[in-house]
Amino acid sequence: MAQSKFNRFHLLVFLWCVFAIAFDGYDIAMYGVGLPIMMEDFGLTAVEAGAVGSYTLIGMMVGAFVFGPLADIVGRKKVLAICMFLFSVFTLLAGLAPTITIFTIMRFIAALGMGGLMPNVISLMTEYSPKKNRALIVATMYCGYSIGGILASLIGMFVMEEFGWRILYWIGIIPLFTLPFFMKKFPESLSYYIVRNKGEQLATILNQVDPGGNYQATDDYEFASAKESAKGFPVKKLFAQNRMISTFAFWTAVFSCLLMVYGLNTWLPKIMQASGYGLTSSLSFNLILSVGQIGGSLLGGYLVDRIGHRKVLVAMYFIGAVTFVALSMTSNLLLLYILIAIGGACTVGTQNLANPYISEFYPKEVRATGIGIALGFGRIGAILAPVLVGLLLAANLAPQNAFMAFAVPSVLGGIALLFVQEKYGSFDKLDMKPKENVVYNQSAVK
């Protein structure tokens, strides 16, 4: 198992995860992209627009808290399907909303799906990725998030002025039409089958993951130990076996990063527009931000596979802090583009790398819970971000000075990760060499 290589099965899981996470990125970016025109349409002030963004993000927090643990109980595939349905239907309805109140309600329900989607995509991609290049594979998968942001930016630049901001939300219905194919082709989590003594399904999947393994339904998949591990309340296990300090450190780091991510995605076009750039020009900064996110994810994933998660992540947090200070102090266009790209790398790029780090830290049976609760707690930062930046923009300050505020959570996130106690993490310590008729150890698939 440990020596199996990336094959067609891995590619299938990868592409579906990229597709799902792309709409997460699209969802976050489209609010910021459409915001300047939507504010005029609904007559919103900066503070009111920030509040609408924050109300929506409360839905994401609730979704992460509910759907993360639920997936460890009923199966990640089912929960992913529910999340995609909620996002698609209610994003379309938000685009049809006649008032800001109805718009906010529709966005809140759609956000429940988005909040539950991310932790399950991350845990499944982590479970099915070959261990040798897992960090890079998961980081590459997460580039789908930035691709979604790029798509929203391009629609904003070339389509929105003619068709209005609502076109962004109507496109959100696309995942609904793919659900029948998703349910037919996408695999369920292996841990789900192990806990339920589903030897036949396990053998079918494992033979696709590792074609040379010759797995049988009658092999020993350690069902008894898996059931024992699955007992108890999943959230409680995040604090068991000396994991409490690390759990709080992860929560703090994700809180800090998501505060930056959602602050930038919500307000970057408006900040640059208020700084004197036209609408199309201001949206180009959003495009550069997404490109930077992809670059940071790929380069960071490459480095993680060589020197480890924590060193790379701490460095990215601190580089981000310097970048945001510099952003508030320059007006040179080329330098602004470069700094915005680095800012994207050190926010979404950083979170992309932190997700598999957190997921791998916890035992397999609570991976979705571990990353789900961390992201749920982090959503508090996401909720605060639109309002805080909106208040800064409403004050008598130069718009670009708002970037300075992002340096604080960037430093806080870097410091938090220094408290992670890796010696108490799982990191697939249960992996074993395959033996004849004694195969799967319930760990992540290699």
Secondary structure by P-SEA (a helix, b strand, c coil): cccccccaaaaaaaaaaaaaaaaaaaaaaaaaaaaaaaaaaacccaaaaaaaaaaaaaaaaaaaacaaaaaacccaaaaaaaaaaaaaaaaaaaaacccaaaaaaaaaaaaaaaaaaaaaaaaaaaaaccccaaaaaaaaaaaaaaaaaaaaaaaaaccccccccccccccccccccaaaaaaacccccaaaaaaacaaaaaaaaaaaaccccccccccccaaaaaaaaaccccccccccccaaaaaaaaaaaaaaaaaaaaaaaacaaaaaaaacccaaaaaaaaaaaaaaaaaaaaaaaaaaaccccaaaaaaaaaaaaaaaaaaaccccaaaaaaaaaaaaaaaaaaaaaaaaaaaaacccccaaaaaaaaaaaaaaaaaaaaaaaaaaaacccccccccccaaaaaaaaaaaaaaccccccccccccccccccccccccccc
